[in-house]
């Protein structure tokens, strides 16, 4: 017997939204409802194995039931914005998977589902109808099973109802369930019911009299007296409630069963969506379309004897004359070397473990030999390997994690299993698949086969994917960027991490103490303003204070209470003095926890912080910093800037800080080719004053500070694709004024407007935009049917080439500065990069020389039609240097 699964789209999305914690992908898109929906759908499909599948959605326009409900008490509860934005994306995902979507204007999804379910039942189908709405129990029969998912203990359980299940649970038949709901009501579905009649009483009445209409014909027989009185006083409401609860099964819909045939859900389009939404846990479902190398693990060999290891290296060295590629990976944990993964042929796949005479030093020496020959070492994520692979900028080493990042900077990781999936069409187990949360050392003892597989896959994938990644980089015209910028940068970042930056522990403690005093003072002031104490750090309690007690505007309910996000509080800043205090409180407590307290935990035995720099996180090409994030130190408030005072050079050294001036605006001038903007920079004029003069039609010498400030906001806003709404909010002016500013700006710099429009157009055509150096930034949002997603994509298209070019320029500069300092064997060293700024710990005898190197290398990092400008400052701490 054929089977069809029908899913109530909005109902399951809603249930998933409230059942899962808030999730967003790296682009800030909320995804929890979509992920929950897919998990429920896959669970159902795995259990049912149907031949047909259809998902129905409500259409957002008045339906006959809405209109009836309006007669009763107004409108339905609005959908949260975080859920609303996921609905169109969910539909796109379903369409990409080839799943039929049904929507019928004028009818709700359950009416459409009721019609399809009844029709399919009549044709002899088994029907599984999936919804969180118990109204659908009225459709249950021997062939129609209602499945209601429930979240329990973090998992999904599903209640199943055929005819007998409904009778057992509610004491009424599915048909009588309509009357039951009519009497008892359902606030979650806006069915009022009869006041004073609950489920037990309603069940007894319908079991005895079969329907609401028959119950009214025997009204004098009904007991208890309270129920009888309630029915007498609410006849119209009871009839209305039954009508609201009744699902139509005869909608005029255009449903073709053949289009609902379940095809290949796991196609390339769906795969792209899953990757974009960062649903890594679901990607293993795409095994049907990838090639499996079932026998590859048969060639994995574990080596623990020195003579065996020597034989393997000898075999590899014999191939060196032919410019061989070898995949390598030191397997380490907590700075302990467990062995070396090595592959140089389809059957030469080894894990050489440290044991006996095979020591870490022996393996390092052997890899050093390889570096000195015509052997290219293919490595996945080189930087953590550099303590063991003693390579340099001139070594023949190919980092496949960096290559994969360049080819698709939207991925959230570039591990061996990701590269195997994306470039070898292989689905292989990840580390967590093999060991769960266990450690490598534990796995070596308890899961020998899994441990061997993990180790061998590391080098096998690197070896196997090298040719494909090289070819793909060249096809994308990014090999030069990879080879001359991203690969040398690996070594520069490693140098910076190794050197670290010195911290004055006493000054850090004093700074924390100062913040603690400020926090306590603010707490007292906030409590005085609102007239009670509460947990200021609790968004829920703060929301109650602001919107229920103080009754401030812009209250925005989420599923956990009122939103008290920064943008909401910024809107409220002029509404009540306590809001500014709360904003300041948040800033100071963030400084205290993240920096005053947080930094102390990162200080090493040498008195320095050795943070991590990442080049595969930001899609634009910018670097990011963690453990700790030294690129995100607040600089807009003086108290935040003061944290820089605790960073100090060692004795006989000073800090030199070199900062590019307006680099992104200069990049915009060059890439747009706008002559007026280019000329302004060539003449070293005040670009913001010039823009103000031209936009506001004011003589240059009469431009006010406010006009210059507003022009500055427009200048930088244009770089980020700012809207009139955003500019208006930023400048506290009307949207019309902001539109006028932007319009006048583009009249002043017409080539800028043309350039930005062309970026969006090309982005839509190609699916990506490129920087001056060829860096690609994919923008799938440009093809979205969702207006908000598409608008976001347009802003990304306008900004990414500019920001990406600026990122490339600073990378080139830092590589060259680092190499110059090392080549000249100077004592000074590059220790930090903060977006457009480089920090050098400079020996006092080398200040003049290093200043010259900084200016020279930073100024010639890019050959553009506008000059780059660099400001170099010196100081006895980072605060003074900046």
Phi, psi and omega in degrees: 000130181290154185227140175234139173254129178244132184238132175278098191304303182296323181297315181287323175299316180298315179296319179294321181300315181276347181269340181246148174296158181301132177230142171224150174274183186294345178265004177087008178280130177290136188225000188296320181293320180295314180297316180296319178301311182296321178298317179294315182299314180295323178299315179297313182295322178296323181282316188276324186049058183280164174270339185228151180209136176215141176242131179250141178236151171292150172259131185281072171207160185302135175250172181299329180283326174302314183297319176297320182294326179302326180296335185270300185199055169085219189247167180285159176298132183288153180281136177301145181302322182296332176274319183303319183292341182274342184297307180295328178293320178300319179295320178297319179297315181297317179296321178298329179276358179079023182267132180291132176247132179244130174220137182230107178305134181094351179227150178275167184300322183291335174290319177297316180294320179299320180293315181293317182299315181295318180297316181293323177300318181294335179269009174089013179279153162271134185240131170246117184251116188255121181199157173266001185263116182287350173306329184290350177299337178295343180268352184300142176206190178291336181252345178252115179255125177268126182243119184245107180288144176225137176274125182218121180054043176080355179244180181247124172248150184235124174274135182244136183225113161259191185305307184294330179293321178294316180299317181295324185277325189237353179075012179225162176280165177306319179296320179289343181299330178299313181291324177301312179294327179297323180279313186277338180075173178202099184297329181293336180246017175060037173256113188294321184070186180260119181305133177093353179249117179264188186296316183297313180295316180300318180298318179296318182296313183289324177298326183277323189243000171077320183210166178296317182300316181291327178297320179291331177292337179243034187303325183288343181273344189285138174227163359288174184301324181298319180291320179300315180296320180297319179294316181300322184276351187225042182300310183297323180292323179295316179296316178299317181297322178295320178297319179296325183279344185280126177268131179286142177237015182224035178296145174276098182234151180263084183245120179253115184301327183293330178287346181268004178300134182281114180258211180278101180292333191261064181259179185296321180298315178294321179301317179298318179296317182297321179291317180298321180278355176066042176268066186299327182294340182261351185294336180291351176286350182269024180296334184296334186255004181250157180277133178257136175254074189301331185263002187298323182292345176295338183262002177284127183235134177262123184246128179227359179254139183299318182296326177294317180297317179300318179299318181296312181295323178297318179298319180292317182296330178295334181273353189301328182296340183264021180052058183288153171253135176231132173275130181226153175196120171283126179267115185227159173206125181052047178064013176260125180275116180269338179159187181236127173270130186218128177224132175219020175188164182298338179242002179255077185234113190229150162240112181263105187270149178288118181195133178061238182282349175275092183261164175304320180295323178299314181293321177298316180298319181294320178292324176299320175302317181296322181296333183274000182245183180276052180241124175272125178269117176267121186230146173257114181065081188288319192307314177294345181271347187296337172296341184246328176260100188278065182267169176223180181304333184266359182285155177274077181233136183239113181270109185285336175296318178293317179300314180295324177297314180301320183287329175211090183284004181269349179292157180265349177203159183224052180274178185300322180288329176293315181293321177298318181293314188278331188239345177244357183055039179245135172257108182236157185290138175279176179300317181291328176299322185278319188240356188065232178261011181288160180273164177295318180298320179292320180296322179300326181277322191252338182229069189300316182294316179295321179297315179298317180298314179302311184296315184290324178299328182303311182275329180298312180297318179301315179296314188286327185271352185304309183296317181295316180294319178299313181297317182292322176299319180292320178298324180275002180058041178237008181294321179297317177298317178297311189285324186259346180240299189291319179291312176300330181296328179306315183288323178296316180295322178297318177301315183295317179296320181295320182289315181070183179228136186283144181235137174274101185300319181296317179295325179295318179295317179299320179297316178297319178297320179297319178294321180300318178297315180297322179295315180297319179297318179294320179304313180300314181297319180295315180297322178296321182295321185262349176081015176196162176266149177199172179276102183297333182278355180267110178304324181295312180293321179296320178300318178298316180298311186288317191256333177267313182280306183275347178054045178282155181285181176067020176297125184231109183282136169244184182289347180250005182130197179289145174282131175237038181293166184300321182293326177293314181295324177299321177296328185272356189304326181267000183273330182200137183299336182293335183294316178298323178296320181293319177299317179293321179300316179298318180297316184288320178294327175295316177300319183294309185287316186281321187251302183301313179272317187295319183295327183303325182288347182261355182285123182278179180298335180275006179078013183238153174263126179250079182288172180251138175248136184239134179248009181236029181255302185282131182293338182280345184105353179290153177278155173232161187230138177219169175053051002261177177274097181274355178273352187247019179294127181299131180237357182282334178249143185302320181297327177288318179299329184297340179299335180294341180293337183279348178268118187228151175281166177284171183303143181071013177236159171228170174263134167249126181244120180246128188230129173290139177265121174048045187297323183289325176292323178293321176297318178299317180300314182293311187288332178278334182072019180286115189295323181295320179290320178297315181298322180299318179287324179296328180270008178053042180270164176286101188299324181289323178292319179296314179301316179299316181300317185279323180287321183261008178052050182237136176306142186308317184286349182256003180296127181278165179296325178294316179298318179296319180297318179293321178295324177298318179297321179292314180306308182285330178296321180300321179301326184260015177063038185294146177268166177297326178296313180295317179295320179299318178295318182295324182262358181059045176234170181289160179297324179297317177297318180296318177300321180295318178301311183295318179299316180292325177300313182289333173292324180288318182238073187297329181290334176295314179300315180297318181297314181294320177298319180294324178300314180296315181298313179294323178299321179291324181286314186269334185090002180203166171235164183231152176275176178304327182263010175093005179293128180265142174233104178296144179226078180295338182297336182296337179260009182286147174277353179274123185300316182296318178296318181294320178295319176300317180299322179294320178295319178297319180299323181285325187269323189302316179298327181286308180294323179295321178294315178299321178295319179296321181297314181293327177296314179300317181297314184291325176298313184291320178298314181299316181294320179298315181298321180286317181298324180276000179054040177281156178281339180290150183212143175287128182236337181216148167232126179234088180058266183257017191230138174242139179241124181246128171276106195248128176293142186302331180281352185244010186304310183296317181294315181292322177301318180293319178298315180302309182298314184297309185288325180287324182288329182257017180294335178216141178262099185236169181283352175239145180286142171279152180232134182233134176249126181246127179234158179236154180192161179275355169210174186295326180299313181293322182291330181274000000 
